[in-house]
């Protein structure tokens, strides 16, 4: 086992590439919780041995908490919410908890897994994928016409996963049309959160002008 990896197991460390959209979501969760956690940006093209030894997929993000190794952004996010219950990012009732899980699953399956290869290469995704993302977001725009966040006025894990995607839209060349402008209001509400500002990697900060 890599010596540097072994010495860090005494605390919590999140390993993420600087451009990883799912790592970005996990970083936002960490900062919502205001937890002491080292965030280390890694270059997966360098094939770091300790990641391939402890994460069978060799992917970002990977969370180390003492003897525990976790991968899969939805698993990491829910673990952090269970481990650090304040403020809660999952609703208390089973119906809304399931709704949150389903929306996070959809974000991963419909967008993030398809964006991964382009994010790692820091390339703009192809037009069919950009069109799919825009279409999906426009369909969902009605959620934000009368509420602050995805689950009414309750900030949840869904918002932590939406924020990194919405931040990247200008970089992708995706422009929200006027009929879905409530998405821009929702986006700005997320971007103003302290947790979001702190979650940005140096690379991500350059995706939008300050």
Secondary structure, 3 states (H helix, E strand, C coil): CCHHHHHHHHCEEEEECCCCHHHHHHHHHHHHHCCCCEEEECCHHHCCHHHHHHCCCCCCCEEEECCEEEECHHHHHHHHHHHCCCCCCCCCCHHHHHHHHHHHHHHHHHHHHHHHHHHHCCCCCCHHHHHHHHHHHHHHHHHHCCCCECEECECCHHHHHHHHHHHHHHHHCCCCCHHHCHHHHHHHHHHCCHHHHHHCCHHHHCCCCC
